[in-house]
Amino acid sequence: MALPLLIGLVASAQQPSKAVEDSSQMSVYASQREALLTSANDAIAEREYAEALEDYRKVLALYSRDSRVLMIAANAA
């Protein structure tokens, strides 16, 4: 049951970043996190995994316990 969820998280991390049109639908925490993830997610989309991992490590310095960031950083690694 957890595998489909993991696959979904990995697949969503590989999609190019999109700006959120309505910020009321996303918490401040999530919107700040997503803004920081933009360059890393774009690097993943371009299959530049080393660059993405470097960017994810910077985000992990701020969001070290965020499961989404941990999962997509693991995917880049």
PyMOL Python script that loads the backbone (N, CA, C, O; Angstrom):
from pymol import cmd

cmd.read_pdbstr("""\
ATOM      1  N   MET A   1       0.821  -1.190   0.000  1.00  0.00           N
ATOM      2  CA  MET A   1       0.000   0.000   0.000  1.00  0.00           C
ATOM      3  C   MET A   1       0.870   1.261   0.000  1.00  0.00           C
ATOM      4  O   MET A   1       0.506   2.253  -0.632  1.00  0.00           O
ATOM      5  N   ALA A   2       1.998   1.242   0.687  1.00  0.00           N
ATOM      6  CA  ALA A   2       2.864   2.418   0.742  1.00  0.00           C
ATOM      7  C   ALA A   2       3.613   2.644  -0.561  1.00  0.00           C
ATOM      8  O   ALA A   2       3.988   3.777  -0.864  1.00  0.00           O
ATOM      9  N   LEU A   3       3.839   1.592  -1.337  1.00  0.00           N
ATOM     10  CA  LEU A   3       4.575   1.724  -2.587  1.00  0.00           C
ATOM     11  C   LEU A   3       3.891   2.663  -3.579  1.00  0.00           C
ATOM     12  O   LEU A   3       4.579   3.497  -4.167  1.00  0.00           O
ATOM     13  N   PRO A   4       2.565   2.578  -3.800  1.00  0.00           N
ATOM     14  CA  PRO A   4       1.934   3.538  -4.710  1.00  0.00           C
ATOM     15  C   PRO A   4       2.094   4.978  -4.236  1.00  0.00           C
ATOM     16  O   PRO A   4       2.264   5.883  -5.053  1.00  0.00           O
ATOM     17  N   LEU A   5       2.041   5.197  -2.935  1.00  0.00           N
ATOM     18  CA  LEU A   5       2.242   6.544  -2.401  1.00  0.00           C
ATOM     19  C   LEU A   5       3.654   7.019  -2.687  1.00  0.00           C
ATOM     20  O   LEU A   5       3.848   8.161  -3.102  1.00  0.00           O
ATOM     21  N   LEU A   6       4.643   6.163  -2.474  1.00  0.00           N
ATOM     22  CA  LEU A   6       6.037   6.500  -2.741  1.00  0.00           C
ATOM     23  C   LEU A   6       6.241   6.803  -4.221  1.00  0.00           C
ATOM     24  O   LEU A   6       6.921   7.767  -4.574  1.00  0.00           O
ATOM     25  N   ILE A   7       5.656   5.986  -5.076  1.00  0.00           N
ATOM     26  CA  ILE A   7       5.777   6.207  -6.513  1.00  0.00           C
ATOM     27  C   ILE A   7       5.158   7.543  -6.897  1.00  0.00           C
ATOM     28  O   ILE A   7       5.703   8.264  -7.733  1.00  0.00           O
ATOM     29  N   GLY A   8       4.024   7.875  -6.292  1.00  0.00           N
ATOM     30  CA  GLY A   8       3.376   9.158  -6.554  1.00  0.00           C
ATOM     31  C   GLY A   8       4.232  10.328  -6.115  1.00  0.00           C
ATOM     32  O   GLY A   8       4.305  11.337  -6.817  1.00  0.00           O
ATOM     33  N   LEU A   9       4.880  10.214  -4.970  1.00  0.00           N
ATOM     34  CA  LEU A   9       5.745  11.291  -4.487  1.00  0.00           C
ATOM     35  C   LEU A   9       6.948  11.476  -5.399  1.00  0.00           C
ATOM     36  O   LEU A   9       7.332  12.604  -5.709  1.00  0.00           O
ATOM     37  N   VAL A  10       7.531  10.386  -5.820  1.00  0.00           N
ATOM     38  CA  VAL A  10       8.687  10.457  -6.701  1.00  0.00           C
ATOM     39  C   VAL A  10       8.284  11.051  -8.048  1.00  0.00           C
ATOM     40  O   VAL A  10       8.996  11.892  -8.598  1.00  0.00           O
ATOM     41  N   ALA A  11       7.148  10.615  -8.575  1.00  0.00           N
ATOM     42  CA  ALA A  11       6.675  11.132  -9.866  1.00  0.00           C
ATOM     43  C   ALA A  11       6.386  12.622  -9.775  1.00  0.00           C
ATOM     44  O   ALA A  11       6.714  13.374 -10.693  1.00  0.00           O
ATOM     45  N   SER A  12       5.770  13.058  -8.671  1.00  0.00           N
ATOM     46  CA  SER A  12       5.465  14.482  -8.542  1.00  0.00           C
ATOM     47  C   SER A  12       6.731  15.312  -8.393  1.00  0.00           C
ATOM     48  O   SER A  12       6.760  16.470  -8.809  1.00  0.00           O
ATOM     49  N   ALA A  13       7.768  14.747  -7.811  1.00  0.00           N
ATOM     50  CA  ALA A  13       9.033  15.473  -7.663  1.00  0.00           C
ATOM     51  C   ALA A  13       9.718  15.655  -9.004  1.00  0.00           C
ATOM     52  O   ALA A  13      10.526  16.568  -9.174  1.00  0.00           O
ATOM     53  N   GLN A  14       9.397  14.786  -9.961  1.00  0.00           N
ATOM     54  CA  GLN A  14      10.035  14.868 -11.260  1.00  0.00           C
ATOM     55  C   GLN A  14       9.315  15.809 -12.204  1.00  0.00           C
ATOM     56  O   GLN A  14       9.807  16.083 -13.298  1.00  0.00           O
ATOM     57  N   GLN A  15       8.159  16.308 -11.801  1.00  0.00           N
ATOM     58  CA  GLN A  15       7.421  17.246 -12.634  1.00  0.00           C
ATOM     59  C   GLN A  15       8.024  18.636 -12.481  1.00  0.00           C
ATOM     60  O   GLN A  15       8.456  18.996 -11.386  1.00  0.00           O
ATOM     61  N   PRO A  16       8.065  19.427 -13.552  1.00  0.00           N
ATOM     62  CA  PRO A  16       8.564  20.799 -13.430  1.00  0.00           C
ATOM     63  C   PRO A  16       7.748  21.567 -12.409  1.00  0.00           C
ATOM     64  O   PRO A  16       6.545  21.346 -12.271  1.00  0.00           O
ATOM     65  N   SER A  17       8.395  22.460 -11.702  1.00  0.00           N
ATOM     66  CA  SER A  17       7.717  23.243 -10.680  1.00  0.00           C
ATOM     67  C   SER A  17       6.707  24.184 -11.306  1.00  0.00           C
ATOM     68  O   SER A  17       6.930  24.734 -12.385  1.00  0.00           O
ATOM     69  N   LYS A  18       5.593  24.358 -10.613  1.00  0.00           N
ATOM     70  CA  LYS A  18       4.551  25.273 -11.064  1.00  0.00           C
ATOM     71  C   LYS A  18       4.277  26.265  -9.953  1.00  0.00           C
ATOM     72  O   LYS A  18       4.270  25.908  -8.775  1.00  0.00           O
ATOM     73  N   ALA A  19       4.054  27.491 -10.326  1.00  0.00           N
ATOM     74  CA  ALA A  19       3.678  28.499  -9.336  1.00  0.00           C
ATOM     75  C   ALA A  19       2.248  28.229  -8.899  1.00  0.00           C
ATOM     76  O   ALA A  19       1.406  27.854  -9.715  1.00  0.00           O
ATOM     77  N   VAL A  20       1.976  28.415  -7.642  1.00  0.00           N
ATOM     78  CA  VAL A  20       0.628  28.235  -7.130  1.00  0.00           C
ATOM     79  C   VAL A  20      -0.142  29.516  -7.396  1.00  0.00           C
ATOM     80  O   VAL A  20       0.264  30.600  -6.975  1.00  0.00           O
ATOM     81  N   GLU A  21      -1.255  29.380  -8.097  1.00  0.00           N
ATOM     82  CA  GLU A  21      -2.057  30.542  -8.456  1.00  0.00           C
ATOM     83  C   GLU A  21      -2.728  31.150  -7.233  1.00  0.00           C
ATOM     84  O   GLU A  21      -2.751  32.371  -7.072  1.00  0.00           O
ATOM     85  N   ASP A  22      -3.273  30.296  -6.372  1.00  0.00           N
ATOM     86  CA  ASP A  22      -4.020  30.770  -5.216  1.00  0.00           C
ATOM     87  C   ASP A  22      -3.288  30.360  -3.952  1.00  0.00           C
ATOM     88  O   ASP A  22      -3.380  29.210  -3.524  1.00  0.00           O
ATOM     89  N   SER A  23      -2.563  31.292  -3.353  1.00  0.00           N
ATOM     90  CA  SER A  23      -1.751  30.965  -2.184  1.00  0.00           C
ATOM     91  C   SER A  23      -2.594  30.569  -0.977  1.00  0.00           C
ATOM     92  O   SER A  23      -2.059  30.005  -0.022  1.00  0.00           O
ATOM     93  N   SER A  24      -3.908  30.849  -0.990  1.00  0.00           N
ATOM     94  CA  SER A  24      -4.754  30.461   0.130  1.00  0.00           C
ATOM     95  C   SER A  24      -4.938  28.949   0.200  1.00  0.00           C
ATOM     96  O   SER A  24      -5.368  28.428   1.229  1.00  0.00           O
ATOM     97  N   GLN A  25      -4.618  28.237  -0.881  1.00  0.00           N
ATOM     98  CA  GLN A  25      -4.757  26.789  -0.910  1.00  0.00           C
ATOM     99  C   GLN A  25      -3.529  26.085  -0.347  1.00  0.00           C
ATOM    100  O   GLN A  25      -3.549  24.869  -0.157  1.00  0.00           O
ATOM    101  N   MET A  26      -2.469  26.827  -0.078  1.00  0.00           N
ATOM    102  CA  MET A  26      -1.229  26.227   0.408  1.00  0.00           C
ATOM    103  C   MET A  26      -0.786  26.993   1.655  1.00  0.00           C
ATOM    104  O   MET A  26      -0.869  28.220   1.700  1.00  0.00           O
ATOM    105  N   SER A  27      -0.317  26.264   2.656  1.00  0.00           N
ATOM    106  CA  SER A  27       0.153  26.922   3.871  1.00  0.00           C
ATOM    107  C   SER A  27       1.403  27.741   3.578  1.00  0.00           C
ATOM    108  O   SER A  27       2.072  27.524   2.567  1.00  0.00           O
ATOM    109  N   VAL A  28       1.709  28.662   4.445  1.00  0.00           N
ATOM    110  CA  VAL A  28       2.908  29.482   4.300  1.00  0.00           C
ATOM    111  C   VAL A  28       4.144  28.579   4.306  1.00  0.00           C
ATOM    112  O   VAL A  28       5.061  28.756   3.504  1.00  0.00           O
ATOM    113  N   TYR A  29       4.151  27.614   5.218  1.00  0.00           N
ATOM    114  CA  TYR A  29       5.270  26.658   5.300  1.00  0.00           C
ATOM    115  C   TYR A  29       5.468  25.964   3.958  1.00  0.00           C
ATOM    116  O   TYR A  29       6.579  25.920   3.431  1.00  0.00           O
ATOM    117  N   ALA A  30       4.383  25.423   3.412  1.00  0.00           N
ATOM    118  CA  ALA A  30       4.480  24.668   2.156  1.00  0.00           C
ATOM    119  C   ALA A  30       4.864  25.565   0.993  1.00  0.00           C
ATOM    120  O   ALA A  30       5.658  25.159   0.144  1.00  0.00           O
ATOM    121  N   SER A  31       4.328  26.762   0.931  1.00  0.00           N
ATOM    122  CA  SER A  31       4.655  27.640  -0.193  1.00  0.00           C
ATOM    123  C   SER A  31       6.112  28.089  -0.140  1.00  0.00           C
ATOM    124  O   SER A  31       6.758  28.212  -1.181  1.00  0.00           O
ATOM    125  N   GLN A  32       6.636  28.334   1.060  1.00  0.00           N
ATOM    126  CA  GLN A  32       8.054  28.691   1.182  1.00  0.00           C
ATOM    127  C   GLN A  32       8.940  27.512   0.809  1.00  0.00           C
ATOM    128  O   GLN A  32       9.947  27.675   0.119  1.00  0.00           O
ATOM    129  N   ARG A  33       8.562  26.333   1.265  1.00  0.00           N
ATOM    130  CA  ARG A  33       9.318  25.125   0.943  1.00  0.00           C
ATOM    131  C   ARG A  33       9.324  24.884  -0.566  1.00  0.00           C
ATOM    132  O   ARG A  33      10.371  24.599  -1.147  1.00  0.00           O
ATOM    133  N   GLU A  34       8.168  24.996  -1.192  1.00  0.00           N
ATOM    134  CA  GLU A  34       8.064  24.756  -2.632  1.00  0.00           C
ATOM    135  C   GLU A  34       8.874  25.781  -3.419  1.00  0.00           C
ATOM    136  O   GLU A  34       9.469  25.442  -4.442  1.00  0.00           O
ATOM    137  N   ALA A  35       8.903  27.020  -2.959  1.00  0.00           N
ATOM    138  CA  ALA A  35       9.705  28.038  -3.643  1.00  0.00           C
ATOM    139  C   ALA A  35      11.185  27.668  -3.601  1.00  0.00           C
ATOM    140  O   ALA A  35      11.903  27.853  -4.584  1.00  0.00           O
ATOM    141  N   LEU A  36      11.639  27.146  -2.466  1.00  0.00           N
ATOM    142  CA  LEU A  36      13.038  26.736  -2.342  1.00  0.00           C
ATOM    143  C   LEU A  36      13.350  25.486  -3.168  1.00  0.00           C
ATOM    144  O   LEU A  36      14.492  25.286  -3.582  1.00  0.00           O
ATOM    145  N   LEU A  37      12.355  24.659  -3.406  1.00  0.00           N
ATOM    146  CA  LEU A  37      12.551  23.424  -4.155  1.00  0.00           C
ATOM    147  C   LEU A  37      12.542  23.628  -5.666  1.00  0.00           C
ATOM    148  O   LEU A  37      12.877  22.704  -6.408  1.00  0.00           O
ATOM    149  N   THR A  38      12.173  24.792  -6.129  1.00  0.00           N
ATOM    150  CA  THR A  38      11.997  25.025  -7.556  1.00  0.00           C
ATOM    151  C   THR A  38      13.225  24.666  -8.378  1.00  0.00           C
ATOM    152  O   THR A  38      13.113  23.917  -9.348  1.00  0.00           O
ATOM    153  N   SER A  39      14.380  25.175  -8.017  1.00  0.00           N
ATOM    154  CA  SER A  39      15.576  24.914  -8.831  1.00  0.00           C
ATOM    155  C   SER A  39      15.968  23.437  -8.781  1.00  0.00           C
ATOM    156  O   SER A  39      16.411  22.881  -9.785  1.00  0.00           O
ATOM    157  N   ALA A  40      15.809  22.804  -7.627  1.00  0.00           N
ATOM    158  CA  ALA A  40      16.133  21.378  -7.520  1.00  0.00           C
ATOM    159  C   ALA A  40      15.177  20.539  -8.367  1.00  0.00           C
ATOM    160  O   ALA A  40      15.605  19.610  -9.052  1.00  0.00           O
ATOM    161  N   ASN A  41      13.905  20.862  -8.322  1.00  0.00           N
ATOM    162  CA  ASN A  41      12.922  20.126  -9.118  1.00  0.00           C
ATOM    163  C   ASN A  41      13.165  20.326 -10.610  1.00  0.00           C
ATOM    164  O   ASN A  41      12.999  19.399 -11.402  1.00  0.00           O
ATOM    165  N   ASP A  42      13.555  21.528 -10.985  1.00  0.00           N
ATOM    166  CA  ASP A  42      13.878  21.790 -12.392  1.00  0.00           C
ATOM    167  C   ASP A  42      15.106  20.980 -12.825  1.00  0.00           C
ATOM    168  O   ASP A  42      15.155  20.472 -13.946  1.00  0.00           O
ATOM    169  N   ALA A  43      16.092  20.864 -11.938  1.00  0.00           N
ATOM    170  CA  ALA A  43      17.285  20.066 -12.250  1.00  0.00           C
ATOM    171  C   ALA A  43      16.920  18.591 -12.417  1.00  0.00           C
ATOM    172  O   ALA A  43      17.463  17.913 -13.290  1.00  0.00           O
ATOM    173  N   ILE A  44      16.009  18.093 -11.589  1.00  0.00           N
ATOM    174  CA  ILE A  44      15.537  16.707 -11.723  1.00  0.00           C
ATOM    175  C   ILE A  44      14.872  16.523 -13.085  1.00  0.00           C
ATOM    176  O   ILE A  44      15.101  15.522 -13.763  1.00  0.00           O
ATOM    177  N   ALA A  45      14.059  17.481 -13.475  1.00  0.00           N
ATOM    178  CA  ALA A  45      13.370  17.391 -14.765  1.00  0.00           C
ATOM    179  C   ALA A  45      14.365  17.335 -15.926  1.00  0.00           C
ATOM    180  O   ALA A  45      14.093  16.725 -16.960  1.00  0.00           O
ATOM    181  N   GLU A  46      15.509  17.972 -15.742  1.00  0.00           N
ATOM    182  CA  GLU A  46      16.563  17.971 -16.769  1.00  0.00           C
ATOM    183  C   GLU A  46      17.537  16.802 -16.594  1.00  0.00           C
ATOM    184  O   GLU A  46      18.517  16.684 -17.329  1.00  0.00           O
ATOM    185  N   ARG A  47      17.253  15.943 -15.614  1.00  0.00           N
ATOM    186  CA  ARG A  47      18.085  14.768 -15.307  1.00  0.00           C
ATOM    187  C   ARG A  47      19.499  15.154 -14.870  1.00  0.00           C
ATOM    188  O   ARG A  47      20.460  14.432 -15.139  1.00  0.00           O
ATOM    189  N   GLU A  48      19.612  16.272 -14.210  1.00  0.00           N
ATOM    190  CA  GLU A  48      20.889  16.724 -13.645  1.00  0.00           C
ATOM    191  C   GLU A  48      20.844  16.440 -12.149  1.00  0.00           C
ATOM    192  O   GLU A  48      20.639  17.337 -11.331  1.00  0.00           O
ATOM    193  N   TYR A  49      21.040  15.173 -11.816  1.00  0.00           N
ATOM    194  CA  TYR A  49      20.819  14.700 -10.460  1.00  0.00           C
ATOM    195  C   TYR A  49      21.817  15.245  -9.449  1.00  0.00           C
ATOM    196  O   TYR A  49      21.435  15.524  -8.312  1.00  0.00           O
ATOM    197  N   ALA A  50      23.064  15.403  -9.819  1.00  0.00           N
ATOM    198  CA  ALA A  50      24.063  15.937  -8.880  1.00  0.00           C
ATOM    199  C   ALA A  50      23.713  17.374  -8.496  1.00  0.00           C
ATOM    200  O   ALA A  50      23.793  17.752  -7.327  1.00  0.00           O
ATOM    201  N   GLU A  51      23.328  18.160  -9.483  1.00  0.00           N
ATOM    202  CA  GLU A  51      22.922  19.546  -9.201  1.00  0.00           C
ATOM    203  C   GLU A  51      21.657  19.567  -8.340  1.00  0.00           C
ATOM    204  O   GLU A  51      21.546  20.362  -7.406  1.00  0.00           O
ATOM    205  N   ALA A  52      20.715  18.697  -8.660  1.00  0.00           N
ATOM    206  CA  ALA A  52      19.477  18.625  -7.876  1.00  0.00           C
ATOM    207  C   ALA A  52      19.768  18.248  -6.433  1.00  0.00           C
ATOM    208  O   ALA A  52      19.218  18.846  -5.508  1.00  0.00           O
ATOM    209  N   LEU A  53      20.633  17.257  -6.238  1.00  0.00           N
ATOM    210  CA  LEU A  53      20.957  16.814  -4.881  1.00  0.00           C
ATOM    211  C   LEU A  53      21.612  17.938  -4.087  1.00  0.00           C
ATOM    212  O   LEU A  53      21.328  18.107  -2.901  1.00  0.00           O
ATOM    213  N   GLU A  54      22.473  18.696  -4.723  1.00  0.00           N
ATOM    214  CA  GLU A  54      23.103  19.838  -4.048  1.00  0.00           C
ATOM    215  C   GLU A  54      22.038  20.848  -3.613  1.00  0.00           C
ATOM    216  O   GLU A  54      22.087  21.367  -2.497  1.00  0.00           O
ATOM    217  N   ASP A  55      21.083  21.122  -4.496  1.00  0.00           N
ATOM    218  CA  ASP A  55      20.000  22.050  -4.158  1.00  0.00           C
ATOM    219  C   ASP A  55      19.103  21.490  -3.060  1.00  0.00           C
ATOM    220  O   ASP A  55      18.691  22.225  -2.163  1.00  0.00           O
ATOM    221  N   TYR A  56      18.797  20.190  -3.122  1.00  0.00           N
ATOM    222  CA  TYR A  56      17.971  19.572  -2.083  1.00  0.00           C
ATOM    223  C   TYR A  56      18.662  19.621  -0.726  1.00  0.00           C
ATOM    224  O   TYR A  56      18.006  19.803   0.299  1.00  0.00           O
ATOM    225  N   ARG A  57      19.981  19.460  -0.714  1.00  0.00           N
ATOM    226  CA  ARG A  57      20.717  19.539   0.561  1.00  0.00           C
ATOM    227  C   ARG A  57      20.578  20.916   1.194  1.00  0.00           C
ATOM    228  O   ARG A  57      20.494  21.034   2.416  1.00  0.00           O
ATOM    229  N   LYS A  58      20.553  21.948   0.376  1.00  0.00           N
ATOM    230  CA  LYS A  58      20.352  23.309   0.899  1.00  0.00           C
ATOM    231  C   LYS A  58      18.971  23.438   1.530  1.00  0.00           C
ATOM    232  O   LYS A  58      18.819  24.056   2.584  1.00  0.00           O
ATOM    233  N   VAL A  59      17.973  22.857   0.885  1.00  0.00           N
ATOM    234  CA  VAL A  59      16.608  22.904   1.424  1.00  0.00           C
ATOM    235  C   VAL A  59      16.528  22.059   2.695  1.00  0.00           C
ATOM    236  O   VAL A  59      15.857  22.437   3.655  1.00  0.00           O
ATOM    237  N   LEU A  60      17.212  20.918   2.697  1.00  0.00           N
ATOM    238  CA  LEU A  60      17.215  20.061   3.891  1.00  0.00           C
ATOM    239  C   LEU A  60      17.838  20.748   5.100  1.00  0.00           C
ATOM    240  O   LEU A  60      17.495  20.430   6.239  1.00  0.00           O
ATOM    241  N   ALA A  61      18.745  21.683   4.863  1.00  0.00           N
ATOM    242  CA  ALA A  61      19.328  22.435   5.977  1.00  0.00           C
ATOM    243  C   ALA A  61      18.244  23.229   6.715  1.00  0.00           C
ATOM    244  O   ALA A  61      18.349  23.456   7.920  1.00  0.00           O
ATOM    245  N   LEU A  62      17.223  23.642   6.001  1.00  0.00           N
ATOM    246  CA  LEU A  62      16.118  24.402   6.601  1.00  0.00           C
ATOM    247  C   LEU A  62      14.941  23.516   7.010  1.00  0.00           C
ATOM    248  O   LEU A  62      14.257  23.797   7.994  1.00  0.00           O
ATOM    249  N   TYR A  63      14.711  22.449   6.251  1.00  0.00           N
ATOM    250  CA  TYR A  63      13.552  21.578   6.461  1.00  0.00           C
ATOM    251  C   TYR A  63      14.025  20.140   6.668  1.00  0.00           C
ATOM    252  O   TYR A  63      13.639  19.243   5.919  1.00  0.00           O
ATOM    253  N   SER A  64      14.843  19.927   7.665  1.00  0.00           N
ATOM    254  CA  SER A  64      15.495  18.625   7.855  1.00  0.00           C
ATOM    255  C   SER A  64      14.530  17.502   8.219  1.00  0.00           C
ATOM    256  O   SER A  64      14.871  16.332   8.045  1.00  0.00           O
ATOM    257  N   ARG A  65      13.364  17.814   8.707  1.00  0.00           N
ATOM    258  CA  ARG A  65      12.408  16.769   9.095  1.00  0.00           C
ATOM    259  C   ARG A  65      11.205  16.698   8.163  1.00  0.00           C
ATOM    260  O   ARG A  65      10.227  16.012   8.462  1.00  0.00           O
ATOM    261  N   ASP A  66      11.271  17.383   7.068  1.00  0.00           N
ATOM    262  CA  ASP A  66      10.164  17.399   6.121  1.00  0.00           C
ATOM    263  C   ASP A  66      10.226  16.135   5.259  1.00  0.00           C
ATOM    264  O   ASP A  66      11.166  15.955   4.485  1.00  0.00           O
ATOM    265  N   SER A  67       9.239  15.275   5.393  1.00  0.00           N
ATOM    266  CA  SER A  67       9.273  13.989   4.692  1.00  0.00           C
ATOM    267  C   SER A  67       9.255  14.159   3.175  1.00  0.00           C
ATOM    268  O   SER A  67       9.865  13.358   2.467  1.00  0.00           O
ATOM    269  N   ARG A  68       8.578  15.170   2.664  1.00  0.00           N
ATOM    270  CA  ARG A  68       8.558  15.380   1.215  1.00  0.00           C
ATOM    271  C   ARG A  68       9.964  15.710   0.699  1.00  0.00           C
ATOM    272  O   ARG A  68      10.409  15.162  -0.309  1.00  0.00           O
ATOM    273  N   VAL A  69      10.642  16.596   1.392  1.00  0.00           N
ATOM    274  CA  VAL A  69      11.994  16.983   0.971  1.00  0.00           C
ATOM    275  C   VAL A  69      12.933  15.798   1.086  1.00  0.00           C
ATOM    276  O   VAL A  69      13.768  15.583   0.208  1.00  0.00           O
ATOM    277  N   LEU A  70      12.808  15.028   2.152  1.00  0.00           N
ATOM    278  CA  LEU A  70      13.652  13.850   2.327  1.00  0.00           C
ATOM    279  C   LEU A  70      13.431  12.832   1.218  1.00  0.00           C
ATOM    280  O   LEU A  70      14.390  12.254   0.707  1.00  0.00           O
ATOM    281  N   MET A  71      12.179  12.610   0.842  1.00  0.00           N
ATOM    282  CA  MET A  71      11.882  11.618  -0.193  1.00  0.00           C
ATOM    283  C   MET A  71      12.425  12.047  -1.551  1.00  0.00           C
ATOM    284  O   MET A  71      13.012  11.234  -2.266  1.00  0.00           O
ATOM    285  N   ILE A  72      12.239  13.298  -1.910  1.00  0.00           N
ATOM    286  CA  ILE A  72      12.689  13.709  -3.244  1.00  0.00           C
ATOM    287  C   ILE A  72      14.212  13.866  -3.287  1.00  0.00           C
ATOM    288  O   ILE A  72      14.823  13.695  -4.342  1.00  0.00           O
ATOM    289  N   ALA A  73      14.821  14.186  -2.156  1.00  0.00           N
ATOM    290  CA  ALA A  73      16.292  14.218  -2.104  1.00  0.00           C
ATOM    291  C   ALA A  73      16.839  12.801  -2.251  1.00  0.00           C
ATOM    292  O   ALA A  73      17.848  12.593  -2.924  1.00  0.00           O
ATOM    293  N   ALA A  74      16.188  11.841  -1.634  1.00  0.00           N
ATOM    294  CA  ALA A  74      16.600  10.444  -1.778  1.00  0.00           C
ATOM    295  C   ALA A  74      16.471  10.010  -3.233  1.00  0.00           C
ATOM    296  O   ALA A  74      17.318   9.275  -3.741  1.00  0.00           O
ATOM    297  N   ASN A  75      15.430  10.454  -3.895  1.00  0.00           N
ATOM    298  CA  ASN A  75      15.247  10.121  -5.305  1.00  0.00           C
ATOM    299  C   ASN A  75      16.394  10.687  -6.150  1.00  0.00           C
ATOM    300  O   ASN A  75      16.876  10.016  -7.063  1.00  0.00           O
ATOM    301  N   ALA A  76      16.822  11.885  -5.861  1.00  0.00           N
ATOM    302  CA  ALA A  76      17.928  12.485  -6.611  1.00  0.00           C
ATOM    303  C   ALA A  76      19.227  11.727  -6.361  1.00  0.00           C
ATOM    304  O   ALA A  76      20.046  11.547  -7.262  1.00  0.00           O
ATOM    305  N   ALA A  77      19.395  11.284  -5.108  1.00  0.00           N
ATOM    306  CA  ALA A  77      20.617  10.536  -4.772  1.00  0.00           C
ATOM    307  C   ALA A  77      20.632   9.206  -5.499  1.00  0.00           C
ATOM    308  O   ALA A  77      21.576   8.431  -5.348  1.00  0.00           O
TER     309      ALA A  77
END
""", "prot")
cmd.dss("prot")
cmd.show_as("cartoon", "prot")
cmd.util.cbc("prot")
cmd.orient("prot")
